[in-house]
Amino acid sequence: MVNMEVEVVKREKSDFEIKFDNATVAEILRVYLNSQGVDFVAWRREHPSKPLVMKIQGKDAKKEIGNAVSAIKKDLDKLVKGVKK
């Protein structure tokens, strides 16, 4: 298992900013959040040696992030079960 450090930079009901270092995870999370219809989600990285910052805006950003993470876990569990067959 890989440990990933996550730092919440900004936490408001409709506006979140998260700092972490994994672009693959950021892109997967961005896709799931977009499919759930958040108002805005994007990430940027100023330089490859620096962590990226993801900005999420929505009606209830914290809840929407939680829903997206749950959906990702559910899909990954399906994938693992399919591979084990």
Phi and psi in degrees as GROMACS dihedral restraints (atoms count N, CA, C in turn):
[ dihedral_restraints ]
;  ai    aj    ak    al  type     phi  dphi    fc
    3     4     5     6     1   -99.0    20    10
    4     5     6     7     1   132.0    20    10
    6     7     8     9     1   -89.3    20    10
    7     8     9    10     1   137.7    20    10
    9    10    11    12     1  -129.6    20    10
   10    11    12    13     1   125.8    20    10
   12    13    14    15     1   -81.9    20    10
   13    14    15    16     1   133.1    20    10
   15    16    17    18     1  -126.7    20    10
   16    17    18    19     1   133.1    20    10
   18    19    20    21     1  -124.8    20    10
   19    20    21    22     1   123.8    20    10
   21    22    23    24     1   -83.8    20    10
   22    23    24    25     1   116.8    20    10
   24    25    26    27     1   -87.7    20    10
   25    26    27    28     1   -38.3    20    10
   27    28    29    30     1  -140.8    20    10
   28    29    30    31     1   133.0    20    10
   30    31    32    33     1  -137.1    20    10
   31    32    33    34     1   102.5    20    10
   33    34    35    36     1  -132.1    20    10
   34    35    36    37     1   165.3    20    10
   36    37    38    39     1   -54.5    20    10
   37    38    39    40     1   -46.0    20    10
   39    40    41    42     1  -108.5    20    10
   40    41    42    43     1     6.8    20    10
   42    43    44    45     1  -146.2    20    10
   43    44    45    46     1   117.0    20    10
   45    46    47    48     1  -125.0    20    10
   46    47    48    49     1   145.0    20    10
   48    49    50    51     1  -131.9    20    10
   49    50    51    52     1   128.6    20    10
   51    52    53    54     1  -124.2    20    10
   52    53    54    55     1   137.9    20    10
   54    55    56    57     1  -113.3    20    10
   55    56    57    58     1   125.8    20    10
   57    58    59    60     1  -156.1    20    10
   58    59    60    61     1   177.3    20    10
   60    61    62    63     1  -113.7    20    10
   61    62    63    64     1     9.9    20    10
   63    64    65    66     1  -113.8    20    10
   64    65    66    67     1   105.0    20    10
   66    67    68    69     1   -67.2    20    10
   67    68    69    70     1   -31.5    20    10
   69    70    71    72     1   -64.1    20    10
   70    71    72    73     1   -47.2    20    10
   72    73    74    75     1   -63.7    20    10
   73    74    75    76     1   -41.1    20    10
   75    76    77    78     1   -60.2    20    10
   76    77    78    79     1   -43.0    20    10
   78    79    80    81     1   -69.3    20    10
   79    80    81    82     1   -40.7    20    10
   81    82    83    84     1   -62.4    20    10
   82    83    84    85     1   -46.2    20    10
   84    85    86    87     1   -61.9    20    10
   85    86    87    88     1   -40.7    20    10
   87    88    89    90     1   -60.1    20    10
   88    89    90    91     1   -45.0    20    10
   90    91    92    93     1   -62.9    20    10
   91    92    93    94     1   -46.0    20    10
   93    94    95    96     1   -65.1    20    10
   94    95    96    97     1   -40.9    20    10
   96    97    98    99     1   -64.1    20    10
   97    98    99   100     1   -41.2    20    10
   99   100   101   102     1   -62.5    20    10
  100   101   102   103     1   -39.4    20    10
  102   103   104   105     1   -68.2    20    10
  103   104   105   106     1   -22.1    20    10
  105   106   107   108     1   -87.8    20    10
  106   107   108   109     1    -5.0    20    10
  108   109   110   111     1    84.4    20    10
  109   110   111   112     1    31.8    20    10
  111   112   113   114     1   -64.7    20    10
  112   113   114   115     1   159.3    20    10
  114   115   116   117     1   -66.7    20    10
  115   116   117   118     1   -41.1    20    10
  117   118   119   120     1  -156.7    20    10
  118   119   120   121     1   136.8    20    10
  120   121   122   123     1  -150.7    20    10
  121   122   123   124     1   131.3    20    10
  123   124   125   126     1  -160.0    20    10
  124   125   126   127     1   159.1    20    10
  126   127   128   129     1  -133.5    20    10
  127   128   129   130     1   155.9    20    10
  129   130   131   132     1  -144.5    20    10
  130   131   132   133     1   153.5    20    10
  132   133   134   135     1  -135.0    20    10
  133   134   135   136     1   118.9    20    10
  135   136   137   138     1   -66.8    20    10
  136   137   138   139     1   -33.8    20    10
  138   139   140   141     1  -157.6    20    10
  139   140   141   142     1   145.9    20    10
  141   142   143   144     1   -56.6    20    10
  142   143   144   145     1   -23.3    20    10
  144   145   146   147     1   -84.0    20    10
  145   146   147   148     1    -6.0    20    10
  147   148   149   150     1  -107.5    20    10
  148   149   150   151     1   154.8    20    10
  150   151   152   153     1   -69.1    20    10
  151   152   153   154     1   156.6    20    10
  153   154   155   156     1   -91.0    20    10
  154   155   156   157     1   160.0    20    10
  156   157   158   159     1  -122.3    20    10
  157   158   159   160     1   126.7    20    10
  159   160   161   162     1  -109.3    20    10
  160   161   162   163     1   133.6    20    10
  162   163   164   165     1  -113.1    20    10
  163   164   165   166     1   129.6    20    10
  165   166   167   168     1  -127.5    20    10
  166   167   168   169     1   127.8    20    10
  168   169   170   171     1  -127.1    20    10
  169   170   171   172     1   132.6    20    10
  171   172   173   174     1  -169.7    20    10
  172   173   174   175     1  -179.4    20    10
  174   175   176   177     1   -56.7    20    10
  175   176   177   178     1   -49.9    20    10
  177   178   179   180     1  -138.8    20    10
  178   179   180   181     1    85.1    20    10
  180   181   182   183     1   -57.6    20    10
  181   182   183   184     1   -42.3    20    10
  183   184   185   186     1   -61.4    20    10
  184   185   186   187     1   -45.7    20    10
  186   187   188   189     1   -64.5    20    10
  187   188   189   190     1   -40.8    20    10
  189   190   191   192     1   -65.9    20    10
  190   191   192   193     1   -37.5    20    10
  192   193   194   195     1   -64.5    20    10
  193   194   195   196     1   -45.5    20    10
  195   196   197   198     1   -59.2    20    10
  196   197   198   199     1   -42.7    20    10
  198   199   200   201     1   -63.6    20    10
  199   200   201   202     1   -41.2    20    10
  201   202   203   204     1   -66.0    20    10
  202   203   204   205     1   -42.9    20    10
  204   205   206   207     1   -63.5    20    10
  205   206   207   208     1   -40.9    20    10
  207   208   209   210     1   -62.4    20    10
  208   209   210   211     1   -41.9    20    10
  210   211   212   213     1   -65.0    20    10
  211   212   213   214     1   -39.2    20    10
  213   214   215   216     1   -63.5    20    10
  214   215   216   217     1   -46.8    20    10
  216   217   218   219     1   -58.7    20    10
  217   218   219   220     1   -44.5    20    10
  219   220   221   222     1   -60.8    20    10
  220   221   222   223     1   -45.8    20    10
  222   223   224   225     1   -65.7    20    10
  223   224   225   226     1   -38.2    20    10
  225   226   227   228     1   -66.6    20    10
  226   227   228   229     1   -38.3    20    10
  228   229   230   231     1   -61.9    20    10
  229   230   231   232     1   -42.1    20    10
  231   232   233   234     1   -60.5    20    10
  232   233   234   235     1   -42.2    20    10
  234   235   236   237     1   -62.4    20    10
  235   236   237   238     1   -45.9    20    10
  237   238   239   240     1   -61.9    20    10
  238   239   240   241     1   -44.4    20    10
  240   241   242   243     1   -61.9    20    10
  241   242   243   244     1   -40.3    20    10
  243   244   245   246     1   -65.4    20    10
  244   245   246   247     1   -35.9    20    10
  246   247   248   249     1   -72.8    20    10
  247   248   249   250     1   -34.8    20    10
  249   250   251   252     1   -73.4    20    10
  250   251   252   253     1   -17.1    20    10
